[in-house]
Amino acid sequence: MKFDTPATTNPIDRLKVVGKATDRIEGPLKTTGTAPYAYERHDAVADPAYGYIVGAGIAKGRIVSMDLAAARAAPGVIAIVTAANAGKLGKGKFNTAKLLGGPEVDHYHQAIALVVAGTFEQARAAAALVHVHYARTRGNFDLAAAKSSAQPPKAGGIGGKPDTAVGDFAGAFAQAPVSLDATYTTPVHSHAMMEPHASIASWNGDQLTIYTSNQMINWSKGDVAATLGIPAEKVRLISPYIGGGFGGKLFVRADAIMAALGAKAAGRPVKVTLQRPLMFNNTTHRPATIQRIRIGAGQDGRITAIGHEGWSGDLPGGGPETAVNQTRLLYAGPNRMTATRLAVLDLPEGNAMRAPGEAPGLMALEIAIDEMAEKLGMDPVRFRILNDTQVDPEQPSREFSQRQLVECLRLGAERFGWDKRVAKPGSVRDGRWLIGMGVAAGIRNNLLMKSAARVRLDSHGIVTVETDMTDIGTGTYTIIAQTAAETMGLPLDSVIVKLGDSSFPASAGSGGQWGANNSTAGVYAACMTLRDKVAQALGLNAADVDFADGQVRSGNRSIALGDAARSGELVAEDGIEYGDLDKTYQQSTFAGHFVEAAVDAATGEIRIRRMLAVCAAGRILNPKAARSQVIGAMTMGVGAALMEELAVDTRFGFFVNHDLAGYEVPVHADIPHQEVIFLDEEDPISSPMKAKGVGELGLCGVGAAVANAVYNATGVRVRDYPITLDKHLGRLPTLT
Amino acid sequence: MRFIINEHSIEADVDVRTSLLDLLRDHLGLTGTKKGCNQGACGACTVLVDGERINSCLALAVQYQDREILTIEGLGTIGDLHPLQAAFIEYDGFQCGYCTPGQICSAVAMIGEIRRGLPSALTEDLALEQIGFSEDEIRERMSGNLCRCGAYNGIIEAIRATYAEESAQEREAAA
């Protein structure tokens, strides 16, 4: 199905199933521990051997020699895979560094060996006996030091051009009566999903099956094939349950490749999980950024000049953190510039983490906006509303398909009790606590990706959906079931959803908050094709049939849906493909984030008291799961604001706090009551579903809203995340 | 070695280095208990031993012979959900589901701790026989169970709803 004109009325608009707050259909499996995750597929693979990865102990250099004798002689060892015996390996399209290092080492904890043994204990013990002699070479590990050498990255991809400019930024900024020129930093973040990367690989002749934990089945099938040098049709990936991803499982990682190589070497299936302390340096992370923001405005509060420059680093051949991109779209202003610069760093590979670009970009931009509002003596909600735009400010001929940022901010301010905020910071006390409120705007684009599905109808009127789409906790199983039920006129429990198998039609996958809208649109397309087949099988005119209550109705006739499959299952396969509506229109989602923070006047300890997000993101397919997506993202935003930071050892080039004790993420006690309001919105320009996404929007702006609330509480502006108490303790208001 | 798991006596012959977690997951097919960090930092591997919650990744299986071990599989099944499992679904107390069995097992033991009057770092009066069941008390006591999806609000709502219902039923029965 080609979607190239805005949607009109369609079967989804009935909203009998879609749009209703619905329990997750896989809930009983997950709450009883019976949903099968990758490492647990005893049902599918009998008697696998265990692989244990050895990670490089240096950041950059060469392996001079590896002594494997002791490991080989250890009890239970079946095989040891290294670059010396793995054969020629390629590199996946989506990987920057090789997944098996040696003799060259590209980054710390890069996999350099896999020890395969009969049990986990044997493999782990033998791995500790691998002795490696390295020759270290100097590397660049410090973004601040490498900043001056940074270059414009290659244009293209989702990030677009590195530089943009409109009007005369420099002139307008110089002449602005009120201006701000400030630099902000965000540290390295880790996805730290609860399920470590894990795979079980099994060869049947030259056919490879990997049970794995991966967000993007079709991308990754291609990359497994490219890495191993085998045809893609010989690779099958199966990933029905994924214990969190957040971008960390968009790509093939060492667990999958090493399991495949290990299984080949051992002559039997091998299972590999990345041990938690290896994950932080072995896999990808959100790169640190340095961001300079300049804003000029008239005394009336209108922005006349806005400029955002961002620096990040990555391995050679890697990409930038596109932290400036939202500044191209969020606020009006005739004179503007953005610039992205990329330095070469020899740290582990940087890559996408939830809301790449916008998450760190808005952490900086939305503090800067708060600082400007204060300089202007203007309420920060009002300042944002005053500078709203309904068109792409860089290309004013492009309108937003929907843009309700002002409504998000207005409704949020009203519901949060924003009128009780005292503008002068450090002036509200509640016992020992300094109290503050903060606001930030959120924007995240709606990306269109083609997505396909297969649907089967049996004689009992049960519809089974098959697509390689994934559910990483987002609620995909449920919204796909809702979509199929709505389109086919069935109750929810008449739909079976099968996901995450590369033998199913290729979907959009889970990333960039594009999963919900695109994957359901693909299922809708397949169901519309199935409806035609049903009408044909029943001898009805496809243009004049209604699917409702498990019946197919035409004129006075009403036939049970299952009757269409009486002489055999009906199968339809179709997908959604897009025209240029995303070029004609700017498609984005918007949020207003509100936070109340309390800071201990004596110790500087920061506690979040309450949080509210008001979101405008098209039709909300399942308000229950969508709310969970947003509050989960708000939780991650609290982490980014207050605690998350992978500390870089700039001498030896690795992330020091590489486990879940040292890399602090929010716990129960850190998170207060959170509220989410979805504005009533349909976006007929986005897809037949009229939906967009919320999973990343929920994170966009949260960090800055926390930062602004802390500032409002204390009067101490911290521009370097995370805002830990040491950064403001010495400057807190004098205790009285 | 003999283990009592979910009220069943089970014989297993494993390496003495095997953790209780790996015994469950890799040798007994009880994969509901999850391995998140294998270092005692995330709580995904929480099981109950003689009614107390422990991180099974930090426990050597050999030390837990003849103890009463309860895992998520012993708490409820798809056809017969424990009230807390049902509440997790109703209040959407999970997303990816990987921390969920640990959260549920942890919550079951946590409720027991409150009922036995064990104080937490937040409990102001240590002499109290009846400890309040406030949201802050639960949040404090559940903080050893990480959820990176950030389903904390739903988890707390599920625990409170279940506990409130159970307490009401007990009061009714007592009356």
Contacts between the chains, C-beta under 8 A, distances in Angstrom:
chain1	res1	chain2	res2	distance
A	23	B	89	5.2
A	23	B	90	6.7
A	23	B	92	7.4
A	24	B	89	6.9
A	24	B	92	7.0
A	24	B	94	8.0
A	26	B	97	7.5
A	27	B	88	7.4
A	27	B	89	3.7
A	27	B	94	7.8
A	28	B	78	4.5
A	28	B	81	6.7
A	28	B	85	7.8
A	28	B	89	6.9
A	29	B	78	7.0
A	29	B	97	7.7
A	30	B	94	5.8
A	30	B	97	3.2
A	30	B	100	5.3
A	31	B	76	7.9
A	31	B	81	6.9
A	31	B	85	4.1
A	31	B	86	7.8
A	31	B	88	4.9
A	31	B	89	5.9
A	31	B	94	7.0
A	31	B	97	7.7
A	31	B	100	5.8
A	31	B	101	7.8
A	31	B	104	6.6
A	32	B	32	6.7
A	32	B	72	6.4
A	32	B	73	7.2
A	32	B	75	7.9
A	32	B	76	6.1
A	32	B	77	5.9
A	32	B	78	5.5
A	32	B	81	7.1
A	32	B	85	6.2
A	32	B	101	7.9
A	33	B	30	8.0
A	33	B	31	7.0
A	33	B	32	2.0
A	33	B	33	6.9
A	33	B	34	7.8
A	33	B	71	7.4
A	33	B	72	3.9
A	33	B	73	6.0
A	33	B	100	7.6
A	33	B	101	4.2
A	34	B	32	6.5
A	34	B	73	7.8
A	34	B	78	6.6
A	35	B	97	5.6
A	36	B	31	7.2
A	37	B	31	7.6
A	37	B	34	7.7
A	37	B	98	6.7
A	39	B	25	7.9
A	39	B	35	7.6
A	40	B	25	6.9
A	40	B	31	3.8
A	42	B	29	5.7
A	42	B	31	7.3
A	119	B	15	5.9
A	119	B	18	7.8
A	119	B	26	7.9
A	120	B	18	7.9
A	120	B	22	5.9
A	120	B	26	6.4
A	121	B	15	4.6
A	121	B	17	4.2
A	121	B	18	6.0
A	121	B	22	7.8
A	122	B	15	7.5
A	125	B	17	7.4
A	191	B	148	7.8
A	192	B	148	5.7
A	193	B	96	7.2
A	193	B	98	7.8
A	193	B	148	5.4
A	194	B	34	7.4
A	194	B	36	4.9
A	194	B	42	6.7
A	194	B	44	5.9
A	194	B	96	6.6
A	194	B	98	4.2
A	194	B	99	4.8
A	194	B	146	6.7
A	194	B	147	7.1
A	194	B	148	5.2
A	194	B	149	7.6
A	195	B	34	7.2
A	195	B	36	7.0
A	195	B	96	7.0
A	195	B	98	4.3
A	196	B	35	7.3
A	196	B	36	7.2
A	196	B	37	7.9
A	241	B	97	6.9
A	242	B	96	6.4
A	243	B	34	7.4
A	243	B	96	4.9
A	243	B	97	6.9
A	243	B	98	3.0
A	244	B	95	7.6
A	244	B	96	4.2
A	244	B	98	6.2
A	244	B	148	5.3
A	244	B	149	5.9
A	245	B	96	7.9
A	246	B	148	7.3
A	273	B	35	7.3
A	275	B	38	6.7
A	276	B	36	7.2
A	276	B	37	4.1
A	276	B	38	6.1
A	276	B	39	6.2
A	276	B	41	7.9
A	277	B	39	7.3
A	472	B	96	6.1
A	473	B	94	7.7
A	473	B	95	3.3
A	473	B	96	3.1
A	473	B	97	6.8
A	473	B	149	4.9
A	474	B	95	7.0
A	475	B	95	7.4
A	624	B	92	5.4
A	625	B	92	6.8
A	625	B	95	7.9
A	627	B	92	7.4
A	628	B	92	4.9
A	628	B	95	5.7
A	628	B	149	7.6
A	628	B	151	6.1
A	628	B	154	6.4
A	629	B	95	7.5
A	631	B	150	6.1
A	631	B	151	7.8
A	631	B	153	5.5
A	631	B	154	7.9
A	632	B	95	6.1
A	632	B	149	4.7
A	632	B	150	3.3
A	632	B	151	6.3
A	633	B	150	6.9
A	634	B	150	7.0
A	635	B	150	2.9
A	635	B	152	6.5
A	636	B	148	7.7
A	636	B	150	6.0
A	659	B	37	6.6
A	659	B	39	6.0
A	659	B	41	6.4
A	660	B	36	7.2
A	660	B	37	4.7
A	660	B	39	7.1
A	660	B	41	4.0
A	660	B	42	5.0
A	660	B	146	6.7
A	661	B	39	6.8
A	661	B	41	4.3
A	665	B	146	6.3
A	665	B	148	6.1
A	666	B	150	7.1
A	666	B	152	7.6
A	667	B	143	4.1
A	667	B	144	7.8
A	667	B	146	6.3
A	668	B	138	7.4
A	668	B	139	4.2
A	668	B	140	7.5
A	668	B	142	4.4
A	668	B	143	4.7
A	668	B	145	7.2
A	668	B	152	5.1
A	668	B	155	7.3
A	668	B	156	7.1
A	669	B	136	7.8
A	669	B	139	4.7
A	669	B	140	5.2
A	669	B	143	4.5
A	671	B	139	7.5
A	671	B	150	7.2
A	671	B	152	4.6
A	671	B	153	7.0
A	673	B	135	7.8
A	673	B	153	6.7
A	674	B	153	5.4
